[in-house]
Amino acid sequence: MNIVKSLTAVSVGLTLSLFSSVSVVAGESNQVSPMHNFADASVIEGTNATLGRLDGGVHITVDTVGLTPGHAVTAWFVVFNNSENCSDGECGENDIFNLDGDGAFISNADGSPPMNMDGIEASNISVHRAGGLIIDVEGSAQFLGGLVVGDMSEAVFGGGLVDANAAEVHIVLRDHAAAIPGSTDAMVNSLSGGCADEWPNEPCEDVQFAVFKPAK
């Protein structure tokens, strides 16, 4: 399966200590984090992402700004079920793709990076759609989504969420460019809607992310 380029950057700059604040309400563990830019992992002011954890699953609310009006944008759960097995003590691109000693992609003949199957298996990584919409004229948006333990209905790959409290969860926002009449449904409901089939799947790109460390 050809997984899009920017998904590789799920945790660019995770050495920035992205531990979120935690609160507990009615048995639910809620973690809160700002959104970050993929370009440089900087904090996006005026944004807020909340991950709620219950025994049966997780849900998100993302309030963000800085998106392009009229573009289709999707939100994704990137789940590291066994984050303790992530390489170098951080979960990120080298757990999903094969990289060389300098951290660059080891490319296939078509230029796409091969999957790091050993890393994916070790960390038990699973990717799922969380939501999608067309961005308003102000460039702001609210994304809502949930993922039930074991649910595979919106999976791109992986075996699903195993333990809602033990998994490290990354939220990724992917820009699919301007909505195309007749293709809007595919653009807000899939990883590749509006993207070129060939690597690097332009014009689609991941633009924002948040990271939630395990709650236990």
N, C-alpha and C positions, 0 to 999 in steps of 0.2 A: 504494500500500500504506500502511495506517495504522500507523505505527510508534509504539509506546507511549511515553508521556510521559517516564518517567524515563530511558529510553535516551538522551534528549537530554543528560542530565547526565553522560555517560560520563566527562568529565574536569573536573567542577566542582572548582575549586581546584588545577588542575594547575600553577599558578604557584608551588605549594609545593615545587617541586624534588623530584619524586618519582622521581628516578633510583634504580634498585635496585642492590644489590651484585651483583657478577658473579663466578662461579667457573667453572673448566673442569675437567671430569672425563671422561676417556676420549673426548675429542673433542666432548663435549656442553657447550654454554654454558648455565649455570644462573643465572637471575636470581631474587633473593629480595626480597620486599616484604611489609610488613604490609598488612592490609586497611584500608580507609577507609570511614567513614560517608558516605552521600550527602547527608545533611542539612547537614553542615558541613565535610566532607572531613577530619575529625579521624581520627587513627590509632586503631584498635581494638586495645587491649592484649590480648596473648595470642593473636594471630592470625599466620598465616604463609602466604604464597602463593609458590609456586615455579613459574617458567616455564622449562621445558627446551627448548632449541633444538638441532635437528639439521638437516642439509641438507634432509632430506625433510619436515620439519614441526615442530610444536611440541606440547608437552603440559604440562598443569598439575596441580598438587596444591595444593588450598586447604584449610587447617585453620583454621576460624573459630569464633567464639562470638557470642553476642548475638542470635541469631535466635529467632523465636517458635516454641515447641514445637507440634508438630502441623500447622504450615504447610507447604505445598508450596513449594519454592524451586528455581529453576533457575539454572544458571551459563552465561555466554555469552562467547564470544570476539568482541571488536570489533576488527577488524584495519584498521589504516591502512597500506596497502602502500607508499604514497608520502608518508610523514609529513613530508618536507621541503616538501611543498606545502600543509600545513595552514595555516590563516589565523593571523596574528599569532604565528607560530612555535610554536604549541601546538595539538595535536589535541583537538578537543572538539565541543560542541554546535553551534557556528556552522559547522562543516564538514558537519553532517548536516542541519540545519534552517535556514530563512531567519529571521534576526533583524533587528530594527530598530536604529537608532542607539543605543538605550539598552540593547540586549541582550535585549529582550523578543521573544517569538514573534510573528511576523506570521501571524495565524490565518486559516484557511479559514472558510467560512460556518458549518461545524459546530463551530468552535472548535479544530479540530486544526491543528497547524502543518504547512505545506507543506515538502516535502523540498527541500534545497539541492542540486539535481542537479549544479550546476557544482562545488560543493565535494566532493560524493561522488565525482565523476569525477576531479577533480584529485588527491585524496588516495587514490583507488582503495580506498574503504571497503567492507568485507565483514563481515557479522555471521553468526555460527554458534553453534548450541547446543553446549555443552560437557558438560552433565550436569544431573541433577535428582534430588531426593529429598525425603522427608518428614522434617522436623526432629525430633530426639529430645527427650526430656523435659527435658534440660539446656540446650537451645538451641544446642548445638554441632553441628558437621557437618564432614565431609571430602568435598570434591568432587574428582573425577578426570575428566580429559578430554583428548582429543588432536585435533589438526587437521593433516591431511596436505596438503601443497602441491597445489593444484588440486582438492581434494575439495569437492564441493558437496552432499553427502548431507544435511547438517544446516544448510544455509544459509537465512537469512531473506531476505537480499538481498546483492547484490554478486557479484563474480567469483571469490572464493576467495583463499586465501593464495598469494602469488606467490613470495616469498623469505623463508624462515623466519628468517633472520638479519637482514634489512634492515627488516622490518616493525615498526611500533610496535603492541603488543598490549595491549588493555585487557581485564580480566576483570570482568564485571558479575554480581552476584547479584540475582535478581529474586524477590520474595515474591509468591506467588499466593494468599495467605490460607489459611484452614483447609482441609484436604483434604476434598473433597466425595465421598461414596461414589458409585461409578460413574463419576467424572470424574478420579480420581487419575492415571490414565495420561496423559491430555491435559494435566493440570496440571504434571506433571514432565517432559513431553516437548515442550512448545511454548512460544512466547513469550506467547500469549494465553489459554492454558487457565485457566479460572476467572475471566477478566477480562470486564468488560462490553464489548460491541461498540462502544459510543459513547465518544468522547473524554470524559474522560481515562482510560478503561479501568479504572475502579476495580473491585475494591479492590487490583488489582495495582500494585506499585511496586518500583522498584529500590532496594536498601537498602545494598549494600556494593560496593566496587570496588577494583581495584589496577591500576597502570599499569606497563608494561614498555617502556622506550625501546629503540630498535633496538640490536642487538648489534654492528652495524658501520656 
